[in-house]
Amino acid sequence: MTFKVICRKNIVYRDSTSPLCLLFFQGKRKKSIGLGVSVAPAHWDTEAQKVTDDCPDRDNIQFQITAKIKEYEKRIQRLEIMELPVSLRIYSGKTASGLTVQLATI
């Protein structure tokens, strides 16, 4: 399973920012999970998957991105240590969007 951080430039909020998401890939399947952080598309470096140096509040945004990445890497590593196959599944949850994506075993 691999993932990358993307800026959803097709979605623009009133303050001219776009949300950041983690995009997971497993075979032909892909799932995105919102990070709860938005940034102006001009302040997003797509190749480096990071906020540009001239972005206001850069350190805080980059910290939140890194924290989420580490959280999911830890979940994947735990499942791999237990020698369980890792899969992406969607469960109904009581979130704002109504869906929660969780890493689970097959």
N, C-alpha and C positions, 0 to 999 in steps of 0.2 A: 504494500500500500504506500502510495506517495501522496504528497499534497503540496500546494503552493498557496501563497497569499495573493489575492486579486482585488483590484478596485473595480467595483461595479459601476462603470462609467455610464451605463445605460439608465441608471437611476440617479437622479439629481434632486437633492433636497432644496428647500426654500433658501437655505443659506449658501447655496452653490457648492455643497460638498456631496460626496458619493460614499456609500458604505464600503467597508472592507470585509472580505469573506475569506475563510479557509476553504479551498476547493480540494476535496479528497478524490483520488483516483484508485480504483481497484479493478483491474482488467478493463472491460469496456464501460463499467459503471463509474459515475461520478456524482458526488453530493457536495453541496456547499453549506457552510455554517457561518452565519453572521458573527462578526467579532464585537458588535456593539460600538464600533468606532467608525467615524466618517472623516474624510479628508478631501480637500479640494483636488480634483484630478491633476491639476498642474503640479501639485506637491507629491505625486506618487511616481516612483521609479519602477516601472513594470519589470524590467530585466533583473534588477537587484531585489525586487519584492520588498522594498523599504521606502520609508518616507524620505523625501529629499532633505538636504541640509538646511535649506532656506524656509522650511515649513515652521510656522508658529506652533509651539507646544510639541515639537518633534520628539523630545525625550519621553514625554508621557505617552504619546501615541505608540512609539516604537516599543516601550516597555509593555504596554497592553498586548501588542501583537506577539512579542516574544513569550509572554506569560501563557497565552493561549496555545501557542505552538508547543511549548514544553509540557503543558497539561495533556495534550493529545499524544505527544511522543511517549509520555509516561504510561498512558493507558495502553497504547499499542505494545510497548515493551513488556508490561505486566502480562498481557495475554500471550506474547511470544515466549516469555520465560516459562509459563505454564504449559507451553507447547500446544496451545489452542489456536485454531485458525481464526483469523481476524476478518470480520465482515462489517459492512455498513448496513444498518437497519433503521427504519423509521418507526418510532413509537408515538402514539398519541400522548400528548402531555398537556398540562395546564399552563401553557406559555402564551404569550401574546399572539403568536402566529398559529398556535394550535398543534404544532408539530415539534418534536425534539429529535434530533439525529444523534444516535449513540453508537459507540463502537461496541460490538458484541461478538460473541462466538457464534459459529454457524450452527 
